[in-house]
Amino acid sequence: MPWKTDADVCGEAAGMSCDGRVLDVVVTYCGDGSFFWEVVDGCDSIASGTAASAADARRAAEAAGRRAFIRVAA
């Protein structure tokens, strides 16, 4: 699913899926100008971090999501 504005996370969210598994990827705008990103599997946060821009946060979240799928497949 493409990135969309999501009021529940005060930022943007998207979804990634592979072989029936779905991950939520989230970018939250922080008050200090940074961007917190997170990858969520069900109710569990499996990866997170901060970035200096929304674009960097989206890229980091997407990369972490892809790594999670690779770990499961290996």
C-alpha positions in Angstrom: 0.0 0.0 0.0 1.3 3.5 -0.7 2.2 6.0 1.9 -0.8 8.0 3.2 -1.4 10.7 5.8 -2.7 9.0 9.0 -4.0 11.1 11.9 -3.7 8.1 14.2 0.1 8.2 14.0 0.5 12.0 13.6 2.2 11.4 10.3 2.1 8.8 7.5 1.6 5.1 7.3 1.8 2.4 4.6 1.6 -1.4 4.4 3.9 -4.0 3.1 2.9 -7.6 2.4 4.7 -10.8 1.3 3.4 -14.4 1.4 0.3 -13.4 3.4 2.3 -11.6 6.0 1.5 -7.9 6.4 3.6 -5.2 8.1 2.6 -1.7 8.9 5.3 1.0 8.3 4.8 4.3 10.1 6.5 7.7 10.1 5.6 10.1 12.9 6.5 13.8 12.8 8.3 14.9 16.0 8.1 18.3 17.5 11.9 18.8 17.3 11.9 18.5 13.5 13.0 14.9 13.4 11.0 11.9 12.1 10.4 8.7 14.0 9.8 5.6 11.9 8.6 2.2 13.0 7.8 -1.2 11.4 4.9 -3.0 13.2 4.0 -6.7 12.8 0.5 -7.1 14.3 0.9 -5.3 17.7 4.7 -5.8 17.9 7.2 -3.2 17.0 10.0 -5.0 15.1 12.2 -2.1 14.0 12.3 1.6 14.6 14.6 4.6 14.5 14.8 8.3 13.7 15.7 10.3 10.6 16.3 13.9 9.7 13.6 14.0 7.0 10.3 12.3 6.2 11.8 10.9 3.0 14.7 9.4 4.9 12.3 8.0 7.5 10.2 6.4 4.8 13.2 4.8 3.1 14.5 3.5 6.4 11.1 2.0 7.4 10.8 0.4 3.9 14.3 -1.1 4.1 13.6 -2.5 7.6 10.4 -4.0 6.4 12.1 -5.7 3.5 14.8 -7.0 5.9 12.1 -8.5 8.1 10.6 -10.4 5.1 14.1 -11.7 4.1 14.7 -12.9 7.7 11.5 -14.9 7.7 12.2 -16.4 4.3 15.7 -17.5 5.2 
